[in-house]
Amino acid sequence: QVQLVESGGGLVQAGGSLRLSCAASGIIFSDSVMGWYRQAPGKQRELVARIGRFGNTNYADSVKGRFTISRDDAKNTVYLQMNSLKSEDTAIYYCNSPRYGLGPEYDYWGQGTQVTVSS
């Protein structure tokens, strides 16, 4: 059984920082692409950052230079360090792992963690 469990969300003032964690089980973590998505009220879910098996990363333009995704294969955990937070970063943040060879409807998802940035 695959589980992705996020933690680290909360309330922070604009300009502050948070670090999200996602602990994975039931997958071969070291072989897996891992990502963070977010969904704000009334908006579609969007990719925030993704990290590949070998540490290659990509980011949404809106978070480049402020957010950093990283992974610890020994702990089966992916992180999202969020700095210089803005009110527009307020959203539910979801951990994601696509399933190799299958479409996005088969992706694994966590339950989400709320991030609220007050201005």
N, C-alpha and C positions, 0 to 999 in steps of 0.2 A: 504494500500500500504506500503510495507516494504522499508525502506531506511536505508542504512548504509553510513554514511558520515565521511570520514577520514579527518584529518587535522594535521598539525605539521611537515610535511616534509620540506626539504630544503637542503641547501648546508652547510656542516660542515667539518672542518679539521679532519684528523685522530687523534684519541685520545679524540675527543670531544663527546658531548652528544646531544641527541634530545629526545623529548617526543611526541609520536604520540597519537592522540585521535580518537576515533570512536564513534560517536553519533548514536544511533539506535532508530528507530521508526517503529511502525507497528508490532512489535513482543512483546511477553511477556518476556521482557529482563531478569528478575530475574530467569526465568525458562530455559534460553538459554545458551548453550555452546557458547563461543566467541573465535575467534582465529585471529591471524595475519599470513598472508602468504607474501611471496615476490617473485618477478620474476626479475632476472637480464637479460640483453640483451643476447640472444642466449641460455638461460637456461630455464629449466622447472620451473614452479611455485612450491615453497616448503613451507612447514609449518615452521614457526618461533617459535610460542608459542601459547598455548591454555589454556583457563581457564574454569573450569566447574562451575556449579551452586553454589557449596559450596566453591569455591575458590581454588580447586585443580588445579594444573598447570603442564604443561609439556613443554619442550623446545627442540629445535634442539640442537644437540651437539655443533654446531658451535657458538651458542650464549649463552650457559650456563655460568653463572657467570658475564655476561655483560649486558644482557637484563632482564627486569622484566615486566611481564604482570600483570595487576590488573584491577579491575572492581569497578564501583560505581553504584549499582543498583538504588539508588535514582535519579541518573542523566541519567540512561540508557546509560552509557558510559563505554567503555573499553579503557585502556591505554597500551602503550608499551614504557617503559623507556629504552632508548638505551644509554649505556655508553661505553667508550673505543672503539669508533667506528673505524672500519678498512675500507680500500678501498673496500674490498670484500663484505662489507655490502651494497654497492651501488646497488639499485634496486628500483622497484616500490613496495610499501607495500600496501597490501590489507587487509581490515577487512572482516571477514568471520563469518557466523553463520550457522551451519548445521541445517537442518529441521528434527525434530525427526521422525524416522521411514522411512525416505526416503533416497535414494542414494545420493552420492555427487553431481550428476548433478542437484540436486534440491537445493543446498546450496544457501544462500543469500550472495551477495558480494557487497562491496563498489566499488567506481570508481577508487580507488588507489591514493596514494600520493608518489611523487618521493623523495627518499633520495639519496643524492650524497655525498660521502665522498672523499675528496681530500687528496692525500698523500703528 
